[in-house]
């Protein structure tokens, strides 16, 4: 289709792909109610239950693994990881405003607002037990921003930071995202991008409610990311935790070497077969679970 080829060559899509990779896929059979169960009104739940999904609670776990989803993403992919880890690790997935049980809440104003909410809700839990972060794409930047805030304000840091599908936050390669004209870009360009990323059925995108909410959520998450900035020279702060970077072998290359400037711990790099969403492949998911488990268990808890 000529229009798709033309759209893919647009400056918007080139910057978008370079900065944060591809938009997540919607699988056939998904529904708006299933993806965003809060449509009927917000449930009466605590701040913790509102902010994170943790369907497999393990109160006796030695470590909490907090996962941060990609732009436009929800909690379902990472929340199900809870049943794949052993009993020493409890898995939670962060839920941002404007989706799922928080569908009726306004989207976050900026990165600072998101970080402040996450840290205020999770602080007590993180002070009581060791924790690690895993973030993919947009989630990799968000997980770093939360870790940085915890370190600067409370002297807390994860025992391990796992990042995936993104640049080091202090890399110049991250800067082009600031100039992406989110709301000046035609929706058709973004929809074309979603379709050509693979895995999203055209039938789903013909559902106006699903399509419009996917577009809005992605744009709002990208807008939040544009408000994040990190200048190492302006902050006398450094982590001591180990950092592991994962990427798909067919994904765009990311600048990861700059992570060395942010921690005194070890840095590891892994490329797994696949594109930006390599982590959705079962074989890669198994590798991630095993490797993350090994790293956490070797942390000497």
C-alpha positions as CSV (number, residue, x, y, z in Angstrom):
1,X,0.0,0.0,0.0
2,X,1.7,3.2,-1.1
3,X,0.2,5.3,1.7
4,X,1.8,3.0,4.3
5,X,5.2,3.3,2.7
6,X,4.8,7.1,2.5
7,X,3.8,7.3,6.1
8,X,6.6,5.1,7.3
9,X,9.1,7.5,5.7
10,X,7.7,10.5,7.6
11,X,10.0,12.4,10.0
12,X,7.6,11.7,12.8
13,X,7.8,7.9,12.5
14,X,11.6,7.9,12.0
15,X,12.1,9.9,15.2
16,X,9.5,7.7,17.0
17,X,11.2,4.5,16.0
18,X,14.6,5.8,16.9
19,X,13.6,7.1,20.3
20,X,11.3,4.4,21.7
21,X,10.8,1.7,19.2
22,X,7.5,0.2,18.1
23,X,3.9,0.5,19.4
24,X,2.6,-2.5,21.2
25,X,0.4,-5.0,19.4
26,X,-3.2,-5.7,20.1
27,X,-4.1,-9.3,19.7
28,X,-7.2,-10.6,18.0
29,X,-10.0,-11.2,20.4
30,X,-9.2,-8.3,22.6
31,X,-12.1,-6.0,23.7
32,X,-12.2,-2.6,25.1
33,X,-13.9,-3.9,28.3
34,X,-11.2,-6.6,28.6
35,X,-8.4,-4.1,28.1
36,X,-9.9,-1.3,30.1
37,X,-12.1,-2.9,32.8
38,X,-12.8,0.4,34.6
39,X,-15.2,1.6,32.0
40,X,-18.2,1.1,34.3
41,X,-16.6,3.4,37.0
42,X,-13.6,3.2,39.3
43,X,-13.6,0.4,41.8
44,X,-13.4,1.1,45.5
45,X,-9.8,0.1,46.1
46,X,-6.7,1.4,47.9
47,X,-4.0,3.4,46.4
48,X,-1.8,0.4,46.2
49,X,-4.4,-1.7,44.4
50,X,-5.2,1.2,42.1
51,X,-1.5,1.8,41.1
52,X,-0.2,-1.8,40.7
53,X,-1.5,-5.1,39.6
54,X,-0.2,-8.0,41.6
55,X,-2.5,-11.0,41.0
56,X,0.1,-13.5,42.5
57,X,0.8,-12.1,45.9
58,X,3.7,-13.6,47.8
59,X,4.0,-12.0,51.3
60,X,7.0,-14.2,52.1
61,X,9.0,-13.3,49.0
62,X,12.5,-12.0,49.5
63,X,12.2,-9.5,46.8
64,X,9.6,-7.5,44.9
65,X,10.0,-7.1,41.1
66,X,8.2,-3.9,40.0
67,X,7.5,-3.8,36.2
68,X,6.9,-0.7,34.1
69,X,5.1,-1.1,30.8
70,X,5.7,0.5,27.4
71,X,3.9,3.5,26.0
72,X,0.2,2.8,25.7
73,X,0.6,-0.4,27.7
74,X,-1.3,-1.8,30.6
75,X,-0.6,-4.3,33.3
76,X,-1.6,-7.7,31.8
77,X,1.7,-8.7,30.2
78,X,3.9,-8.2,33.3
79,X,1.2,-9.1,35.9
80,X,1.1,-12.6,34.6
81,X,4.8,-12.9,35.2
82,X,4.0,-13.4,38.8
83,X,3.1,-17.1,38.2
84,X,6.3,-17.7,36.3
85,X,8.7,-16.7,39.0
86,X,9.5,-18.8,42.0
87,X,8.2,-18.1,45.5
88,X,11.1,-15.8,46.4
89,X,10.0,-13.1,44.0
90,X,6.7,-11.2,44.0
91,X,5.9,-9.4,40.7
92,X,3.8,-6.2,40.4
93,X,3.0,-4.2,37.3
94,X,2.5,-0.4,37.5
95,X,-0.8,0.9,36.2
96,X,-0.8,4.5,35.0
97,X,-3.9,6.8,34.9
98,X,-6.2,6.7,31.9
99,X,-6.3,2.9,31.5
100,X,-7.8,-0.3,33.0
101,X,-9.3,0.3,36.4
102,X,-8.0,3.9,36.2
103,X,-9.7,4.6,32.8
104,X,-11.9,7.4,34.2
105,X,-8.9,9.3,35.7
106,X,-7.2,12.0,33.8
107,X,-3.8,11.2,32.2
108,X,-0.7,12.2,34.1
109,X,0.4,15.8,33.8
110,X,4.2,15.1,33.4
111,X,6.9,12.7,34.5
112,X,7.4,14.3,37.8
113,X,3.7,13.7,38.7
114,X,3.9,10.0,37.7
115,X,7.1,9.5,39.7
116,X,5.7,11.2,42.8
117,X,2.6,9.1,42.7
118,X,4.5,5.8,42.3
119,X,7.0,6.6,45.0
120,X,4.4,7.9,47.5
121,X,2.3,4.8,47.1
122,X,5.1,2.2,47.0
123,X,7.5,3.8,49.5
124,X,6.5,1.9,52.6
125,X,6.7,-1.4,50.7
126,X,10.0,-0.6,49.2
127,X,11.5,0.4,52.6
128,X,10.4,-3.0,54.1
129,X,11.8,-5.4,51.5
130,X,14.4,-5.6,48.7
131,X,13.1,-4.6,45.3
132,X,14.2,-4.7,41.6
133,X,12.8,-2.8,38.6
134,X,12.1,-4.0,35.1
135,X,11.0,-1.5,32.4
136,X,10.5,-1.8,28.7
137,X,10.7,1.0,26.2
138,X,8.8,4.0,27.8
139,X,8.9,1.9,31.0
140,X,12.7,1.7,31.0
141,X,12.8,5.6,31.3
142,X,10.0,5.6,33.9
143,X,11.7,2.9,36.0
144,X,14.9,4.9,35.9
145,X,13.1,8.1,36.9
146,X,11.5,6.4,39.9
147,X,14.8,4.8,40.9
148,X,16.5,8.2,40.7
149,X,13.9,9.9,42.8
150,X,14.1,7.1,45.5
151,X,17.9,7.4,45.5
152,X,18.0,11.2,45.7
153,X,15.2,11.7,48.3
154,X,15.2,8.5,50.4
155,X,18.6,6.9,49.9
156,X,16.9,3.8,48.4
157,X,17.8,2.0,45.3
158,X,16.8,-1.3,43.6
159,X,19.1,-4.3,44.1
160,X,19.0,-4.6,40.3
161,X,17.7,-2.4,37.4
162,X,16.6,-4.3,34.3
163,X,16.0,-2.1,31.3
164,X,14.8,-3.1,27.9
165,X,14.2,-1.5,24.5
166,X,15.5,2.0,25.2
167,X,18.5,4.3,25.3
168,X,20.4,5.1,28.4
169,X,18.6,8.2,29.8
170,X,21.8,10.3,29.8
171,X,22.5,9.5,26.1
172,X,22.2,12.2,23.4
173,X,20.3,9.6,21.4
174,X,17.4,10.1,23.7
175,X,17.1,13.8,22.9
176,X,15.2,13.6,19.6
177,X,12.1,12.4,21.4
178,X,11.8,16.0,22.8
179,X,11.0,17.4,19.3
180,X,8.4,14.8,18.2
181,X,5.3,16.8,17.3
182,X,2.8,14.5,19.0
183,X,-0.5,16.4,18.5
184,X,0.5,17.8,15.2
185,X,0.9,14.4,13.7
186,X,-2.0,12.8,11.7
187,X,-3.7,9.9,13.5
188,X,-3.4,8.0,10.3
189,X,0.4,8.1,10.4
190,X,0.3,6.6,13.9
191,X,-2.3,4.0,13.0
192,X,-0.2,3.0,10.0
193,X,2.8,2.6,12.3
194,X,0.7,0.4,14.6
195,X,-0.4,-1.8,11.8
196,X,3.0,-2.2,10.2
197,X,4.6,-3.0,13.6
198,X,2.7,-6.3,13.3
199,X,0.3,-8.3,15.5
200,X,-2.6,-5.8,15.5
201,X,-5.6,-7.0,13.5
202,X,-7.2,-4.5,11.2
203,X,-10.5,-5.8,12.6
204,X,-9.6,-4.4,16.1
205,X,-8.6,-1.1,14.7
206,X,-12.0,-0.8,13.0
207,X,-13.5,-0.5,16.4
208,X,-13.5,3.2,16.9
209,X,-13.5,3.0,20.7
210,X,-10.4,0.8,20.8
211,X,-8.6,2.7,18.1
212,X,-9.2,6.1,19.6
213,X,-8.2,5.0,23.1
214,X,-5.1,3.4,21.9
215,X,-4.1,6.5,20.0
216,X,-4.9,8.8,23.0
217,X,-3.1,6.6,25.5
218,X,0.0,6.3,23.4
219,X,0.1,10.1,22.7
220,X,-0.3,10.9,26.4
221,X,2.5,8.5,27.5
222,X,4.8,10.0,24.9
223,X,3.9,13.5,26.0
224,X,4.9,12.5,29.6
225,X,8.1,11.1,28.4
226,X,8.9,14.4,26.7
227,X,8.8,16.1,30.1
228,X,11.6,13.9,31.4
229,X,15.2,15.2,31.4
230,X,18.3,13.9,33.0
231,X,21.6,15.7,33.0
232,X,24.3,13.8,34.9
233,X,26.4,16.9,35.3
234,X,23.6,18.6,37.2
235,X,23.2,15.7,39.7
236,X,25.8,14.4,42.1
237,X,24.1,11.0,42.3
238,X,25.2,7.6,41.3
239,X,23.7,4.1,41.7
240,X,25.6,1.1,43.1
241,X,23.2,-1.5,41.8
242,X,23.9,-3.7,38.8
243,X,22.1,-2.9,35.5
244,X,21.1,-5.3,32.8
245,X,20.1,-4.1,29.4
246,X,17.9,-6.3,27.1
247,X,17.1,-5.6,23.4
248,X,15.7,-7.4,20.4
249,X,18.3,-8.4,17.7
250,X,16.1,-6.9,15.0
251,X,15.2,-3.7,16.8
252,X,16.8,-0.4,16.2
253,X,20.2,0.0,17.9
254,X,20.2,1.8,21.3
255,X,22.9,3.8,23.0
256,X,23.6,1.8,26.1
257,X,27.2,2.5,26.9
258,X,26.2,5.7,28.8
259,X,24.8,3.5,31.5
260,X,28.4,3.0,32.7
261,X,28.3,6.6,33.9
262,X,25.3,6.0,36.1
263,X,26.3,3.2,38.4
264,X,29.4,1.7,40.1
265,X,27.8,-1.7,39.7
266,X,28.2,-4.1,36.8
267,X,26.5,-3.5,33.5
268,X,25.4,-6.4,31.3
269,X,24.0,-6.4,27.7
270,X,21.8,-9.1,26.1
271,X,20.3,-9.3,22.6
272,X,17.5,-11.7,22.2
273,X,16.0,-12.8,18.9
274,X,13.2,-10.6,17.6
275,X,12.2,-6.9,17.2
276,X,11.2,-4.3,19.7
277,X,8.7,-6.6,21.3
278,X,11.0,-9.6,21.5
279,X,9.9,-10.1,25.1
280,X,6.4,-11.2,24.0
281,X,8.0,-14.4,22.4
282,X,7.6,-17.3,24.8
283,X,11.2,-18.5,24.5
284,X,12.5,-15.0,25.2
285,X,10.1,-14.6,28.1
286,X,11.5,-17.9,29.6
287,X,15.1,-16.5,29.2
288,X,14.1,-13.2,30.9
289,X,12.4,-15.0,33.8
290,X,15.4,-17.3,34.4
291,X,18.0,-14.5,34.1
292,X,16.2,-12.0,36.3
293,X,15.7,-14.7,38.9
294,X,19.4,-15.6,38.8
295,X,20.4,-12.0,39.2
296,X,18.1,-11.4,42.1
297,X,19.1,-14.6,43.9
298,X,22.8,-13.8,43.4
299,X,22.3,-10.4,45.1
300,X,22.8,-12.1,48.4
301,X,19.4,-11.4,50.0
